[in-house]
Amino acid sequence: MLLATAGCAVGPDYRPAAPAALGVPEGYSVKTPVGTPEDITAWWQRFDDPLLTKIEEQARASNLDVAQAVARLRQAREALVQSRSELFPTLGGSAGYNRQQSIAGGNTTVTLPDGTVLNNSAGSRDNFSVGLNVSYQADIFGGVRRQIEGSKAQFEASGYDYASVLISTEAEVARNYMLARLYQAQLANARESLKIQDDNLEIVGFRVQAGLVSSLDQEQARTQRATTAASVPTIEQNYNSAVSRLGVLTGQAPGALKGELEAVRPIPKGPSDLAVGIPADTLRQRPDVRAAERNLAAATAQIGVAKAQLYPALAISGNITSNAAKVGNLFELISGSLFAGLTQTIFDGGRLRAQVRANEAAAQGSFAAYKSTVLTGLEDVENAIVALDAAQRRGAEFRTAFDAASSFAILSRSQYRAGLTDFTTLNTAETSLLNARNNLSQAQGDQAQALVQLYLALGGGWNPATDPTTIPPQEKP
């Protein structure tokens, strides 16, 4: 019956858009490292930091945003199952038992035509019934099949949405980890400067007592020391925020990772360059682009669903029933019925055709969203490439500035102790050294974060060759 009633599916057949229609260029407009794109499924391992790798794995398994994405993927799977069920008949059964018992006043008197009077005593009566009913909505014009097509595309889009949440979480973990290490470096810089400034303040005090300099030098030293000390609470606050964020990203309390991150470690460097391939490679790798394409396919299928409503609908139903006073006699008398009917909307004020036009407009909007996602993805890659190059060049210059500031500070300290220069020169040198240290640390942090951003822009953190509808195992709540 399914094959006999299956007809053509109305509505447009979906075909993926060509790269030219999406505005995809053959290459990037910025200079990119040449070479074969590498496997970036687990890109955080390239930073060679075991603790970072451990935290990333914890986040992949326990992050609550990822858990919500998995739940949405499960919902999409069940929606597909519901859509597929519309292709099959609905079968239902029923069974019943009825007992009628007279309590009082149940006697009846019947007078026959010849005048004979009969007294009937009403006792009890039993009735058993069984029934089976079936109904089927024939998918003549493919409305159900288009609905299944759309549900399948939505299911696949949910899989890619899950991957998008996963790689975003991985990148956020790495960014906060880099920030935590940067703030540790800034704290170390501030505390190292405080030690030197304490020594300077002590030396200035001795020179004031000896009458070699005025108290102006002492006040300058105190000002410099207090200014440096004032920066420490802000850095500690920023460090706490980054570490707390890492705890929440792994599905734990904010302070869960403070003990593991307490030991000071350098900012992870990662590789100095990364081959990114051509734009088409990025589009295949990025899950948000593939999700947008599947959303477009789902929107296209909904046009067919709406168009099928314009055509006649064939419904077939039937039932079989049996009634008897005894269970053993149930199947002695069986009755059944079959009904088939066509329904067609004649006038609805243009509602159904408006629904078709609305779905066509929705498909056009989905195409625009798809193209926007593609172009934004390419923009993300180019911005990340430029940001990484800029951070590397800044880092090289700040390294030179740090070396020069170190030499300047050492010479200024020795000359001040010897009375060959004033405290203003020493103060300037110490301030320059602290700024150079912080600038170098910031450049290293920027370089690490730019590399993380590039991995995210390229869609790293998942395997695009896997089935997007594979639902990962979920921990019991």
Beta strands, then each sheet from edge to edge (+ up, - down):
strand 1: 90-101
strand 2: 107-111
strand 3: 117-121
strand 4: 124-138
strand 5: 313-324
strand 6: 334-343
sheet 1: 1+ 4- 5+ 6-
sheet 2: 2+ 3-
end
